[in-house]
Amino acid sequence: GKSTYAERLARSLPAPRYYIATMRPYDEECLIKIDRHRQQREDGGFITIERQTDVGGIVFPARGTAVLECMCNLLANEMFDENGNERDVYDKILADVDALAQSCDTLIVVTNEVGGGAERHEAGTLRYIEMLGRLNCTLAASSDLVAELVCGIPLVVKGKLPI
């Protein structure tokens, strides 16, 4: 529901519309999901930019509306290299998201709420969850609108829904 809502919200805002897809196609399941998302966007008038890291380096040909899908994938891609080595990328990701926001009229960031369960995790996973939580809090504080989707229904945490 998060991606679908973000796309619907973006379609209500000025064009051009960019969709920054961050998922790495690790396996067949990922490829199927990527294909499904491409088909969902097909008639939405989006220009898709597939970029798994360094989203701050994206140069849009014109200002407009951008959807960054999603912070969870972006963080994992930036935080862990191909050998599983960790990097502290908190400041880098914030700088990259800020660069995106400065280069378009509206930036919609899709993310997940994580860490609310009582599950036990490995140390690297716990650091990922903690960093995603910190990123989400920082981005929410500087955003005009924050909405949580429950069963596809947006619940406003901050701001006012335009649609």
C-alpha positions as CSV (number, residue, x, y, z in Angstrom):
1,G,0.0,0.0,0.0
2,K,2.9,2.5,0.7
3,S,4.2,2.5,-2.9
4,T,0.7,2.7,-4.4
5,Y,-0.3,5.6,-2.1
6,A,3.0,7.4,-2.8
7,E,2.4,7.0,-6.6
8,R,-1.2,8.3,-6.3
9,L,0.0,11.2,-4.2
10,A,2.7,12.0,-6.8
11,R,0.2,11.8,-9.7
12,S,-1.8,14.6,-7.9
13,L,1.3,16.9,-7.9
14,P,3.0,18.7,-10.8
15,A,4.9,16.9,-13.5
16,P,7.4,15.8,-14.5
17,R,7.2,12.8,-12.1
18,Y,10.3,10.8,-11.2
19,Y,10.3,7.4,-9.5
20,I,13.6,6.5,-7.9
21,A,13.7,2.8,-7.6
22,T,16.4,1.5,-5.1
23,M,15.7,-2.2,-4.9
24,R,18.7,-4.4,-5.9
25,P,17.6,-7.5,-7.9
26,Y,19.2,-10.1,-5.7
27,D,17.1,-13.0,-6.9
28,E,14.0,-14.1,-8.9
29,E,11.6,-12.8,-6.3
30,C,13.1,-9.4,-6.4
31,L,12.9,-9.4,-10.2
32,I,9.2,-10.3,-10.0
33,K,8.6,-7.5,-7.5
34,I,10.5,-4.9,-9.6
35,D,8.5,-6.0,-12.7
36,R,5.2,-5.7,-10.8
37,H,6.1,-2.2,-9.6
38,R,7.2,-1.1,-13.2
39,Q,3.8,-2.3,-14.5
40,Q,2.0,-0.4,-11.7
41,R,3.8,2.8,-12.8
42,E,3.4,2.2,-16.5
43,D,0.4,4.5,-17.0
44,G,1.3,7.0,-14.2
45,G,3.5,9.2,-16.3
46,F,6.6,8.4,-14.2
47,I,10.2,8.6,-15.4
48,T,11.8,5.7,-13.6
49,I,15.4,6.1,-12.4
50,E,16.9,2.9,-11.1
51,R,19.5,3.9,-8.6
52,Q,20.5,1.6,-5.7
53,T,23.1,4.0,-4.1
54,D,24.2,7.6,-4.2
55,V,20.8,9.1,-4.9
56,G,22.1,12.5,-4.2
57,G,23.9,12.4,-7.5
58,I,20.7,12.2,-9.5
59,V,20.3,15.2,-11.8
60,F,16.7,15.7,-12.9
61,P,16.2,17.3,-16.3
62,A,13.5,19.5,-14.8
63,R,12.0,20.2,-11.4
64,G,8.8,18.3,-10.5
65,T,7.7,15.6,-8.2
66,A,9.9,12.6,-7.1
67,V,9.2,9.4,-5.3
68,L,12.1,7.8,-3.5
69,E,11.2,4.1,-3.1
70,C,12.4,3.1,-0.6
71,M,14.5,4.2,2.4
72,C,14.8,0.6,3.7
73,N,16.4,-0.6,0.4
74,L,18.6,2.5,0.1
75,L,19.9,2.1,3.7
76,A,20.7,-1.6,3.2
77,N,22.4,-0.9,-0.1
78,E,24.5,2.0,1.3
79,M,25.2,0.4,4.8
80,F,26.4,-3.1,3.7
81,D,28.8,-3.7,0.9
82,E,28.8,-6.8,-1.3
83,N,30.8,-8.7,1.3
84,G,28.5,-7.7,4.2
85,N,30.9,-5.1,5.7
86,E,29.1,-2.3,7.4
87,R,29.5,1.5,6.9
88,D,28.0,4.4,8.9
89,V,26.0,6.1,6.2
90,Y,23.6,8.1,8.3
91,D,25.0,11.5,7.3
92,K,25.6,10.5,3.7
93,I,22.0,9.4,3.2
94,L,20.6,12.6,4.8
95,A,22.8,14.6,2.5
96,D,21.7,12.6,-0.5
97,V,18.0,13.0,0.4
98,D,18.5,16.7,0.9
99,A,20.2,17.0,-2.5
100,L,17.2,15.3,-4.0
101,A,14.7,17.5,-2.2
102,Q,16.6,20.6,-3.4
103,S,16.4,19.5,-7.0
104,C,12.7,18.9,-7.2
105,D,9.5,20.7,-6.1
106,T,8.2,17.8,-4.0
107,L,10.0,14.7,-2.7
108,I,8.0,11.8,-1.4
109,V,10.0,9.3,0.6
110,V,8.6,5.8,1.2
111,T,9.9,3.9,4.2
112,N,8.9,1.3,6.8
113,E,8.5,1.4,10.5
114,V,10.9,-1.2,11.9
115,G,12.0,-2.4,15.3
116,G,8.6,-2.5,17.0
117,G,8.6,-6.3,17.5
118,A,10.2,-8.3,20.2
119,E,12.3,-10.4,17.8
120,R,15.9,-11.1,18.5
121,H,18.3,-9.9,15.8
122,E,22.0,-10.2,15.0
123,A,24.1,-7.2,15.8
124,G,24.3,-5.9,12.2
125,T,20.5,-6.1,11.8
126,L,20.0,-4.2,15.1
127,R,22.3,-1.4,13.8
128,Y,20.4,-1.3,10.6
129,I,17.0,-1.1,12.5
130,E,18.5,1.7,14.7
131,M,19.8,3.7,11.8
132,L,16.6,3.4,9.8
133,G,14.7,4.6,12.9
134,R,17.0,7.6,13.3
135,L,16.7,8.4,9.6
136,N,12.9,8.1,9.7
137,C,12.8,10.5,12.7
138,T,15.1,13.0,11.2
139,L,13.3,13.0,7.8
140,A,9.9,13.2,9.6
141,A,11.0,16.2,11.6
142,S,11.9,18.1,8.4
143,S,8.9,17.0,6.3
144,D,5.7,18.8,5.7
145,L,3.7,15.6,5.7
146,V,4.2,12.3,7.5
147,A,1.6,9.6,7.0
148,E,1.5,6.0,8.2
149,L,-0.4,3.6,6.0
150,V,-2.6,1.0,7.8
151,C,-4.3,-1.4,5.5
152,G,-3.7,1.1,2.7
153,I,-5.3,3.9,4.5
154,P,-3.1,7.0,5.3
155,L,-3.1,8.1,8.9
156,V,-1.7,11.6,9.2
157,V,1.0,12.0,11.8
158,K,2.1,15.5,10.7
159,G,0.7,17.9,8.1
160,K,-2.4,17.6,5.9
161,L,-3.1,15.2,3.1
162,P,-3.4,16.9,-0.3
163,I,-5.6,14.0,-1.6
